[in-house]
Amino acid sequence: MENYYNVLNPEVREYFKILSSNFPLWLLEYIDTPEMRRISTISMSCGMDYSKCFDVKYWYSNLDHSVGVALIIWHFTHDKKQTLAGLFHDIATPTFKHCIDFMNGDSEHQESTEERTTDIIKNSKEIMALLKREKIELEEVCDYKIYPIADNDTPQLSADRFEYTFASGLTFFRVWKLENIKKIYEDVTILKNEQGIDELGFKHKNICEEYIKTISRLWPEWVSDKDRTVMQFLADMCKSMSNAGYLTIDDLYNCSEKQIIEKILNCDDKYLQESFRNFMTATKVYKSTEPLDNKYCVNVKSKTRYVVPLVLTENGVERINNLSQEANEYIENYLAIPKGGYWTYFDFDFKPYVKKLVK
């Protein structure tokens, strides 16, 4: 596992040091299992790496995200069970990540692929042996939703949401610098929310306002026309490859993204090959009020991702939208943005294979 840490992008290594000044060395054996190494071949970008519509700064894998989530949990709890639950939370992630939720018709919730998590952990000899050595039960680490610091319902703040807002703004859209992340992160603490449940929040209103102002630049990107169209294209391509007999559903959970792309570009179906090459060279997504012929044209909605953090006050805790008019405007303006419901398209034709092909 030394190789994992050594080959990290230097900026990511420094970012991890912010999340936890002392890396928990006991985590390394868990990271260096086949099931965790597999998700190092999956990008957090949900396909943006393969589209010229985006300018991704560098590769940030789903393993990097999972380690980041684990480091945040460890920093605030020093609890091994919660930390491992965070590390494992995306162990069932398929190739192209949430694009496969789009393929499953779950573009607005993006949870359809989580069901394999328990089975993957249970069937891993290496992970189960490590858990047995630590006297940790499978049920204590297979669902990070039981730990509110790790995960909770939108728009609450959790380790998972913190990590992907930091990582997305660092590697994909460049709204963060490391010194800004450090300033924000050092103001975070564990608070009790309205239900008396632990939740990550801020010590100071002005720091929370700065956080909201920055991530409000990310929110529209996550539901943009180009983001939804790229994800739906990859979903339709994977479904078409499956219907044409070149790809199985299990391949999406066993192969790297590079291997899946190689399968597409080397399959015998010239139409699928050409369509994917057109996708990789397309630089723009267009909008239409109606479906267009001879274009790859889709009408798809996406998940609304945002947070309304808690802030510590003299009288207890309060949500930032109730304390700050500025923060509330950022939140309300984002929620008012249309997140689909109209047609978007690439300037090339691709009709997905919606049924199994008879050969």
Buried (B, 14 or more C-beta within 10 A) or exposed (E): BEEBBEEBBEBBEEBBBBBBEEBBEEBBBBBBBEBBEBBBBBBBBBBBBBBEBBEBEEBBBBBBBBBBBBBBBBBBBEBBBBBBBBBBBBBBBBBBBBBBBBBBEBBBEBEBBBEBBBEBBEEBEBBBEBBEEBEBEBEBBBBBBBBBBBBBEEBBBBBBBBBBBBBBBBBBBEBBEBEBBBBBBEBBEEBEBEEEEBBBBBEEBEBBBBBBBBBBBBBEBBBBBBBBBBBBBBBBBBBBBBBBBBBEBEBBBEBBBEEBBEBBEEBEBEBBBBBBEBBEEBEEBBEEEEEEEEBBBBBBBBBBBBBBBBBBEEEEBBBBBEBBEEBBEBBEEBEEEEBBEEBBBBBBBBEBBEEEEEE
